[in-house]
Amino acid sequence: MMNLNNKILITLLNLIFIYFSISSSFAQSNIRPIQMLVGFPPGQATDLIARVLAQQLSKEINRPVIVENKPGQGGSIALGILAKSPADGSVISFSALASYAINPHLYKSVPYDTFRDIAPVALVADIPVVLVANADFKPKTFTEFIAYVKANPDTVMYSSSGNGTVSHLGMQDLKKRAGLEMSHIPYQGSARAMADLVSGQVQVGMDSVSATKQLIDAKKLNILAAASLKRLPMFPDVPTISESGFPGFEVAAWVGVCAPVGTPMTERVRLNQAITKIVNSSEFNEKLKTIGAIPHPSSIEEFTKFIKSEYDRWGIIVKATGASVE
């Protein structure tokens, strides 16, 4: 009959075997979490979409995806970190238009090169932009707004979510095209900008549907026009700026996933396929609607070409408006 010491020894050996088997299994399954860098604070549209995507991507690839907020320089801090991260699929970014295509033209220096350091993975969504006004502001339509500002130069103030943001440059572009004279009041984020717009500290602003829709629905803001080329499904009766005398005018934020240059194409394709499946799902679409975003799936090749075209387009706008940020 086996004595007690032998039983204890066998039990210990079995436990050691189980431990090393589990450790080996974890190592082989590569379950180390993926870091998803987001260049904006929690609660903004980019962050909200990132968290929905991360949750569903974790399930799709059976690997934890953890959102890490790295705000600063209009999203460029996060891309700077991405550029210096290991190119092994363990770090990705979820960044917006400005980070990829505007900031390199706007700032004297950003800590990355959009094309040398960043490898596109997948476009995810568009975040439409609208022109809104304080509810008590006299002009109630876009045409009335243009006429009022021309008749009252330098009396109207417009808000933005920060220097160099889409909301800033979009208004700068409209000012230049329409020959308007208005004062720019930059804020740190959309929430503060909208608060002062509602209170009447500023009269107008161009910002995302995500930041404005609830205020529009509550009659706290009046929507004057959509900055998209086509009318928005959530505001089908609101004309676009493009159809209201400024053909081709378009301002829209978009968000997508990138990896460090050097990340294996097999890993980028795997992520693209998983993200595209998510973006096309009805569950993800419903969540985007609540944020005010529109799904925009793409292949790696399509996203690569899109970034290049946006980089060139916004470079022209930044130069034409004379905008710059130290």
C-alpha positions in Angstrom: 0.0 0.0 0.0 1.4 3.4 -1.0 2.5 5.4 2.0 1.5 9.0 2.7 4.8 10.6 1.6 4.6 8.9 -1.9 1.0 10.1 -2.3 2.0 13.7 -1.5 5.0 13.4 -3.9 2.8 12.2 -6.7 0.2 14.9 -6.1 2.9 17.6 -6.2 4.3 16.2 -9.4 0.8 16.2 -11.0 0.3 19.8 -9.9 3.7 20.8 -11.4 2.8 19.0 -14.6 -0.6 20.8 -14.8 1.1 24.2 -14.1 3.6 23.9 -16.9 1.0 22.5 -19.3 -1.2 25.5 -18.7 1.8 28.0 -18.9 2.8 26.4 -22.2 -0.7 26.6 -23.5 -1.0 30.3 -22.7 2.4 31.0 -24.3 1.4 29.2 -27.5 -2.0 30.8 -27.7 -0.4 34.3 -27.6 -3.0 35.7 -25.3 -1.0 38.8 -24.4 -3.4 41.7 -24.5 -3.4 44.1 -27.5 -3.0 47.7 -26.6 -5.4 50.0 -28.5 -4.0 53.5 -28.2 -6.6 56.3 -28.4 -5.4 59.9 -28.8 -8.3 61.6 -27.0 -9.7 61.6 -23.5 -12.4 59.2 -22.3 -15.9 60.1 -23.3 -15.2 61.7 -26.7 -16.6 60.1 -29.9 -13.3 58.5 -30.9 -13.0 57.0 -27.4 -16.6 55.7 -27.3 -16.3 54.0 -30.7 -12.9 52.6 -29.8 -14.3 50.9 -26.6 -17.2 49.4 -28.5 -14.8 48.1 -31.2 -12.3 46.8 -28.6 -14.9 44.8 -26.8 -16.2 43.1 -29.9 -12.7 42.6 -31.3 -11.6 40.8 -28.2 -14.4 38.3 -28.7 -13.7 38.0 -32.4 -10.0 37.2 -32.1 -10.2 35.6 -28.7 -7.6 37.9 -27.3 -8.0 40.8 -24.8 -8.0 44.3 -26.5 -7.4 47.1 -23.9 -8.1 50.7 -24.7 -5.4 53.1 -23.4 -6.0 56.8 -23.7 -3.0 58.9 -24.7 -4.4 62.4 -25.3 -2.4 65.3 -26.6 -1.5 67.3 -29.7 -4.8 66.5 -31.4 -4.2 62.8 -31.2 -0.6 62.9 -32.4 0.9 61.8 -29.0 -0.8 58.4 -29.4 0.5 57.9 -33.0 4.0 58.9 -31.8 3.8 56.1 -29.2 2.5 53.7 -31.9 5.4 54.6 -34.2 7.9 53.5 -31.5 6.0 50.4 -30.5 6.9 46.7 -31.3 5.7 45.8 -34.8 4.3 42.4 -33.7 0.6 43.1 -33.5 0.6 43.8 -29.7 0.0 47.5 -30.2 -2.5 49.2 -32.5 -4.0 52.7 -32.7 -7.6 53.8 -33.0 -7.1 57.3 -34.4 -9.1 60.0 -36.2 -8.6 62.0 -39.3 -6.7 64.8 -37.7 -3.9 62.6 -36.4 -3.2 61.0 -39.7 -3.9 63.7 -42.2 -4.1 67.2 -40.6 -1.6 67.4 -37.8 1.5 66.8 -39.9 0.6 69.9 -41.9 -0.6 71.9 -38.9 2.1 71.5 -36.3 5.7 72.4 -36.8 6.6 68.9 -35.6 4.8 65.6 -34.8 6.6 62.5 -33.5 5.9 60.3 -36.5 5.7 60.3 -40.3 2.2 59.2 -41.5 3.6 57.1 -44.3 7.0 56.0 -43.0 5.9 54.9 -39.5 2.2 54.0 -39.7 0.7 50.8 -41.3 -3.0 51.1 -42.1 -5.2 48.2 -41.0 -8.9 49.2 -41.4 -11.2 52.1 -41.7 -14.0 51.8 -39.2 -16.5 54.7 -39.3 -17.3 58.3 -40.4 -18.3 60.9 -37.9 -20.5 63.4 -39.7 -20.1 67.1 -38.9 -22.8 69.8 -38.8 -23.0 73.5 -38.4 -25.0 74.5 -35.4 -26.1 77.8 -33.7 -27.2 78.9 -30.3 -31.0 78.5 -30.1 -31.5 82.3 -29.7 -29.2 83.3 -32.6 -31.3 85.3 -35.1 -30.4 83.4 -38.3 -32.3 80.2 -38.5 -31.1 78.8 -41.8 -27.7 78.5 -43.5 -28.5 81.2 -46.0 -29.6 83.6 -43.3 -26.4 82.9 -41.4 -24.2 83.8 -44.3 -26.1 87.0 -45.0 -26.1 87.9 -41.3 -22.3 87.5 -40.8 -21.6 89.4 -44.0 -23.8 92.3 -42.8 -22.2 92.1 -39.3 -18.5 91.4 -39.7 -16.4 90.6 -36.7 -19.5 90.4 -34.4 -20.1 86.6 -34.5 -17.9 84.2 -32.5 -17.6 80.5 -33.4 -16.4 77.7 -31.2 -14.2 74.7 -31.9 -13.1 71.7 -30.0 -9.5 73.0 -30.2 -7.0 74.6 -32.4 -6.3 72.5 -35.5 -9.3 70.2 -35.0 -11.7 69.4 -37.8 -14.3 71.8 -36.2 -11.7 74.6 -36.4 -10.4 74.0 -39.9 -13.9 73.3 -41.3 -15.0 76.8 -40.2 -11.8 78.3 -41.5 -12.4 76.8 -44.9 -16.0 78.0 -44.9 -14.9 81.5 -43.8 -12.4 81.7 -46.7 -14.9 80.4 -49.3 -17.7 82.6 -48.2 -15.6 85.7 -47.4 -16.8 85.8 -43.7 -15.2 87.6 -40.8 -15.7 85.8 -37.5 -13.7 85.3 -34.3 -12.5 81.8 -33.4 -12.8 80.7 -29.8 -11.0 77.3 -29.2 -11.9 75.0 -26.4 -10.4 71.9 -24.9 -12.8 69.3 -26.3 -16.3 69.4 -27.7 -18.1 69.2 -24.4 -16.8 72.6 -23.3 -17.4 74.2 -26.7 -21.0 73.0 -26.7 -21.7 74.2 -23.2 -20.7 77.8 -24.1 -22.6 77.5 -27.4 -25.8 76.5 -25.6 -25.3 79.3 -23.0 -24.7 81.9 -25.8 -21.1 82.7 -25.0 -20.5 81.9 -28.7 -23.0 82.0 -31.5 -22.1 79.2 -33.9 -19.9 76.1 -34.2 -19.1 73.2 -36.5 -18.8 69.9 -34.7 -19.6 66.2 -34.9 -23.1 64.8 -34.8 -21.9 62.9 -31.7 -21.4 66.1 -29.9 -24.4 68.0 -31.1 -27.4 65.6 -31.8 -28.8 65.4 -28.3 -28.6 69.2 -28.0 -30.3 69.6 -31.3 -33.0 67.1 -30.4 -33.6 69.0 -27.1 -33.9 72.3 -29.0 -30.9 73.7 -27.2 -29.1 74.2 -30.5 -30.4 74.9 -34.0 -28.9 73.0 -36.9 -28.1 75.2 -39.9 -26.5 72.8 -42.3 -24.7 69.5 -42.7 -21.0 69.6 -43.7 -21.2 66.3 -45.7 -21.6 66.0 -49.4 -24.9 64.2 -49.0 -27.8 64.9 -46.6 -27.4 62.9 -43.4 -29.8 60.0 -42.6 -30.4 61.4 -39.0 -31.2 64.9 -40.4 -32.7 64.2 -43.9 -34.5 67.6 -44.1 -31.3 69.6 -43.3 -29.5 70.9 -46.4 -25.8 70.5 -46.9 -23.3 73.4 -47.2 -22.4 71.9 -50.6 -25.9 72.2 -52.0 -26.3 75.7 -50.5 -23.9 77.6 -52.6 -20.5 75.9 -51.9 -20.2 72.9 -54.2 -17.8 70.2 -53.0 -17.6 71.5 -49.4 -17.1 68.6 -47.2 -15.9 68.2 -43.6 -16.2 64.8 -41.9 -14.2 63.1 -39.3 -13.3 59.5 -39.7 -11.7 56.9 -37.5 -9.6 53.8 -38.2 -7.1 51.3 -36.9 -3.4 51.3 -37.7 -0.3 49.4 -36.6 3.4 50.2 -36.5 5.2 49.8 -39.9 6.8 46.4 -40.0 3.8 44.6 -38.5 3.5 41.4 -40.5 0.9 41.6 -43.3 -0.6 38.3 -42.1 -1.4 40.0 -38.7 -2.8 43.2 -40.4 -5.0 41.0 -42.7 -6.2 39.0 -39.7 -7.2 42.2 -37.9 -8.7 43.8 -41.0 -10.9 40.7 -41.5 -12.1 40.7 -37.9 -12.7 44.5 -37.8 -14.6 44.4 -41.2 -16.8 41.6 -39.9 -17.6 43.7 -36.8 -18.2 46.9 -38.7 -20.7 45.1 -41.0 -22.6 43.6 -38.0 -26.0 44.9 -37.1 -25.0 45.1 -33.4 -22.0 47.4 -34.1 -24.1 49.5 -36.5 -26.8 50.0 -33.8 -24.1 51.2 -31.3 -22.6 53.5 -33.9 -26.1 55.1 -34.4 -26.3 56.0 -30.7 -22.9 57.8 -31.0 -23.8 59.5 -34.3 -21.4 57.7 -36.5 -21.8 55.8 -39.8 -20.0 52.5 -40.5 -17.3 52.7 -43.2 -15.6 49.3 -43.7 -12.5 49.0 -46.0 -9.7 46.8 -47.2 -6.1 47.6 -46.2 -5.5 48.8 -49.7 -8.6 51.1 -49.7 -7.7 52.6 -46.4 -4.1 53.2 -47.5 -5.3 55.1 -50.6 -7.9 57.0 -48.5 -5.3 58.2 -46.0 -3.1 59.5 -48.8 -6.0 61.4 -50.5 -7.1 62.9 -47.1 -3.5 63.8 -46.3 -3.2 65.7 -49.6 -6.7 67.3 -49.4 -6.2 68.6 -45.8 -2.7 69.8 -46.6 -4.2 72.1 -49.2 -6.9 73.3 -46.8 -4.4 74.1 -44.0 -2.2 76.0 -46.4 -5.1 77.9 -47.9 -6.5 78.9 -44.5 -3.1 79.8 -43.1 -3.9 77.8 -39.9 -1.0 76.7 -37.7 -0.4 75.5 -34.2 2.8 75.8 -32.2 
